[in-house]
Amino acid sequence: MSEASHPYAGLWVTDDGRIRHELLPNGRYVEARGSRERAYEGRYEVRGDHIDYWDDTGFTADGDFIDGVLHHAGMVLRRR
């Protein structure tokens, strides 16, 4: 699925607001952690309800969208 056409582009935030993932429509993401607005950046790919991340430093991660909620690395992020 093309990043530009998936329904998950936008801002995803933990309930406490500490972790924020911005999924950009061009297939890039920016992760903020606390006061660090650009703590991590990289690319991502969505296939169905699954997301794979590749950080610019080489770190990889993944997650799943379940009932409109992003489950990623033990965290729960909701669309904001």
C-alpha positions in Angstrom: 0.0 0.0 0.0 1.3 3.4 -0.9 2.1 5.6 2.1 0.2 8.4 0.5 -3.0 6.3 0.2 -3.1 4.6 3.6 -5.5 5.9 6.3 -3.0 6.1 9.1 -1.0 9.2 8.2 -1.1 11.8 10.9 -0.1 12.3 14.5 -0.3 9.4 17.0 0.3 10.0 20.7 0.5 8.0 23.9 -2.2 8.8 26.5 0.4 10.7 28.6 1.5 12.7 25.6 5.2 11.7 26.1 5.6 9.7 22.8 4.4 11.2 19.6 4.7 9.7 16.1 4.0 11.8 13.1 3.4 9.6 10.1 4.0 11.8 7.1 2.2 11.0 3.8 5.6 10.7 2.0 6.6 7.6 4.0 8.7 9.3 6.6 8.1 9.6 10.3 9.2 11.9 13.1 9.1 10.6 16.7 9.1 13.0 19.6 9.9 11.9 23.2 9.1 14.2 26.0 10.7 17.6 25.2 12.8 16.1 22.4 10.7 17.0 19.3 12.8 15.2 16.8 14.2 12.3 18.9 14.0 9.8 16.0 13.3 10.1 12.3 13.1 7.5 9.5 10.9 5.9 7.0 8.0 3.6 7.5 5.8 1.3 5.4 2.2 0.3 6.0 0.8 -3.0 4.7 -2.8 -3.4 5.7 -2.9 -2.8 9.4 0.8 -3.5 10.0 3.5 -0.8 10.1 7.3 -1.3 9.8 9.7 1.4 10.9 13.3 1.9 9.8 15.1 4.6 11.8 17.8 6.7 10.1 20.3 5.2 12.5 19.5 1.7 11.4 17.1 0.7 14.2 14.0 -1.2 13.1 10.6 -1.7 14.8 7.0 -2.6 13.9 3.5 -2.3 15.1 -0.1 -2.9 14.4 -3.2 -0.8 14.1 -6.0 -2.5 16.0 -9.5 -0.9 16.2 -8.0 2.5 15.4 -5.2 2.3 17.9 -1.5 1.9 17.1 0.2 -0.8 19.2 4.0 -0.3 18.9 6.9 -1.6 21.1 4.6 -2.1 24.1 3.1 1.4 23.7 -0.4 2.4 22.8 -0.8 5.5 20.6 -4.0 7.1 19.6 -4.7 9.4 16.7 -4.7 13.1 17.7 
